């Protein structure tokens, strides 16, 4: 009994497709947040406050990231979180 026709074999196409999807996932999760210094973080958080994405709670000395409900006591942590959160949403196709 002859084996499957090698011209009908699409497994290589599927493997290539999977490799491309994995590369896209790596790109999406590889968001660079190391370039956020204190000045950049302050500017980003100020913009987020102006856009009603972040709410400062002065009596508790925290900042609340409204879309996620996460609370931060550091502008740098909030800025890094927001960049990652935004990249994750964009990768899921939920952006704007």
C-alpha positions in Angstrom: 0.0 0.0 0.0 1.6 3.3 -1.0 2.1 6.1 1.6 0.5 9.5 1.5 1.2 11.7 -1.5 4.1 14.0 -0.5 2.5 16.8 -2.7 -0.6 16.7 -0.4 1.4 17.0 2.8 0.7 20.4 4.4 2.3 19.8 7.8 5.3 22.0 6.9 2.9 24.9 6.1 1.2 24.4 9.4 4.6 24.3 11.3 5.7 27.5 9.5 2.4 29.2 10.4 2.8 28.2 14.1 6.4 29.6 14.1 5.1 32.9 12.8 2.4 33.1 15.5 4.9 32.3 18.2 7.2 35.0 16.9 4.3 37.5 17.0 3.5 36.5 20.6 7.2 37.0 21.6 7.2 40.4 20.0 4.0 41.4 21.8 5.3 40.2 25.2 8.7 41.7 24.6 7.6 45.3 25.3 10.6 47.3 26.5 9.9 49.1 29.8 13.5 49.5 30.9 13.6 52.9 29.2 11.2 54.5 31.7 13.1 56.8 34.0 11.6 59.0 36.7 11.0 62.0 34.4 9.3 59.8 31.7 7.2 58.1 34.4 6.1 61.5 35.9 5.1 62.7 32.4 3.2 59.6 31.5 1.3 59.4 34.8 0.5 63.1 34.5 -1.0 62.5 31.0 -2.9 59.5 32.3 -4.3 61.6 35.2 -5.4 64.2 32.6 -7.0 61.5 30.5 -8.9 60.1 33.6 -7.1 56.8 33.2 -5.3 57.2 36.6 -6.9 58.7 39.7 -4.6 60.0 42.5 -5.8 59.3 46.0 -3.8 61.9 48.1 -4.9 60.7 51.5 -3.6 57.2 50.8 -0.7 58.5 48.7 -1.5 56.1 45.9 -2.5 56.2 42.3 -5.3 54.0 40.9 -5.1 52.7 37.4 -8.8 52.8 36.6 -9.1 50.3 33.7 -7.5 47.6 35.7 -8.4 48.7 39.3 -4.7 48.3 40.3 -3.2 50.6 42.9 0.3 51.9 42.9 2.5 54.0 45.3 5.1 54.6 42.7 4.8 56.6 39.4 7.5 54.4 37.8 5.7 51.2 38.7 2.5 52.6 37.4 4.1 53.8 34.1 5.8 50.4 33.6 2.5 48.6 34.4 0.5 50.8 32.0 2.9 50.2 29.1 2.7 46.4 29.6 -1.1 46.5 30.2 -1.6 48.5 27.0 0.7 46.2 25.0 -1.2 43.2 26.3 -4.5 44.6 25.3 -3.2 45.5 21.8 -1.8 42.0 21.4 -5.2 40.6 22.3 -6.9 42.8 19.7 -8.7 44.9 22.3 -6.8 48.1 21.6 -8.6 51.4 21.2 
